[in-house]
Structures are given as C-alpha cells and as structure tokens.
Amino acid sequence: MFENSMWLIVVAGGPLLLAILIAYALLTWRHRGPAERRESDRATERLYREGKDRPGGGS
C-alpha cells in the first residue's frame, strides 16, 4: 500500500511542484526599462574603470 501512495506522490506531485515553481518564476520575473538598463550599463562601466585604476587590475 505504501508503495502505491509513494508512486502517486512522485508521479503527480513532481510535475505539480515543477509547474508551481515555473508559474512563480514567470510571475515574479520583470523586465527592466530603458532607464534601468542605462543605469546598469553606467555602473558596469564605472566598475571596469575602477578595476583598471587599481594596481595590478585590468589589462
């Protein structure tokens, strides 16, 4: 009896859990707007410049 219920949990529960996790990820994932992308690019460039200014940093 335990084997049958365990099999049901694995076969039905696994895909159900996966579907819930995918739905959660899709609902919480958001797109960045143009202003956020520009700010992110500026910050990335600033970090690269700071790395090159340090001794032994950057090429």
Secondary structure, 3 states (H helix, E strand, C coil): CHHHHHHHHHHHHHHHHHHHHHHHHHHHCCCCCHHHHHHHHHHHHHHHHHHHHCCCCCC
